[in-house]
Amino acid sequence: MFPKRILVRDRVRRPPKTGWSWIDRRFVREQSERLSHDALLLYFFFCAVADQHGLSYYGDLTLTTRLRMTGKALEQARAELLSRDLIAHEPPLIQVLSLPASGQRRQAPPGQGLLALGDILREAAGFPVSDNPRKESP
């Protein structure tokens, strides 16, 4: 078994203070309409399989099989969740993060903070960001 470690200690997910659900209702109000179908599916899957710290380590092959999506669709969905600061990803670990404070995002790791102008404009207009300039190592 792969040893798990918390990726973002100050963003460990906890059940919401009001209304019980592993999916924070704030997510539905503030995030869901801006995400693609695949990103929503991936986020819900991660929430369902994560441990008490929000951690899981499902591989891409398992994810594409279980979620019935292509590798490219998985990459795009994961990039959306990363760009919205909803997950952290250091292969093979995924951490579902607590929701960022409204209007706040955590600072990107060095060398990963640049966004393409098109992504900034799409995000400002409320459209999903389809490509993430942060490339992950396989």
N, C-alpha and C positions, 0 to 999 in steps of 0.2 A: 504494500500500500504506500502510495506517495505521501510523504509528510506534508501536512498543510501548515501554512503560516498566514496570518492576517496580513493583507497587502496594505490596507489603509486603516490604521488603528483608530483614528479619530472619526471614522465614518462607519463603524460597525452598526449594522442594521438592527433595530429593535422594533417590537410591535408598536404600532401607533398608540398615543395616549388616549385617543377617543375612538370608539368603534374598533372592533377586533377584526383584523385581517392581516395576512402577511403582505398583501399589496396595500401600501399606504393609500388612503383615499386621495391624498394630495397628488399622488402619481396620476390618478385618473383625471383629476381636475387640471393639473398643470403640465403634464408631460404627454399623456396618451394621444392627444389629437395631433401632436407634432411628429409622431413616430410612424414609420411605415408598418404595414401589417407584419412583415417578417421580424422587425425589431420588437414589436409588441409581443409576438409569439416567443421570441428568444428571451425577452425579459421575464415573462410569466413562467417560462420553463426554468430559468435560473432561480427565480423566487421559490418555485415548487421543490427543487432538489437541493437547495443550499442548506448548509448546517446552521447552527445557532449563530455563527459569525458571518453568515452570508456567503460562505465559501463552497465552491464545488470545483471539480476538475474533469468535467466531461470533455473528451476529445472531439475534434471536428468531425471525424467519421461518425461517431455515435450521435452527435448533434444533428448532422445532416440526415441521418437515417431516421432518427426518432421524430424530427420535426418536418421531414419530407421536404427539404429545401436543398438547393444546389450549394456547392462550396462557395461560389461567388455571392449568392444571396446571403449565406451565413456571414461571410466577411463584411458585406455591406451592413447587415443588421448589427453586427458587433461594433462596427465603426460608428454607427449612429448612437448606440448606447454609450460608447466611450466619449463621443463628442458632446453628449448631453450630460456627462459626468454621472451616469447612473450605475456604471460598473467600473471595476479596475481589472486589468488583464495582464498577468505575467505568466505566460505559458508554463505549465499547464493549468495554472490556477485562474479562476474567475471569482471576483468578490462582488456581490450585489451590495452597493453602497447605500447608506442612509440617504434620503433625498437632500440635495443641496438646499441651503436656505434660499428662499425666493430671490432670484436675480443673482445668485452667487454660484461660482464654480471654484473647484480647487485648482491650484496652480499646476499647470502641466509640468511633467518632468523635463529637465534640461534637453533642449533640442527638439521638443515635441510641442511647442507652444504656438507655432505658426499655423494660421488658417488661410486657405485660399480666399481671395476676395469673393468669389462666387459662393463659397460656403457661408461666409458672413452674411451676404445679402439674402441667400435662401433662408438662413436661420432667422434673420430680422423680419422676413416676410412670413415666417411661420411655416415654411416648408421643410420637410426632412432633408438633412444633409446626406447625400447619397454616397459620397466618397470621403474618406478621412485621410489627410496627408500623413498621418502617423502610420507608418508601416510596421507591422508586427513581424517578429521573426517566427518562422514555423516551428 
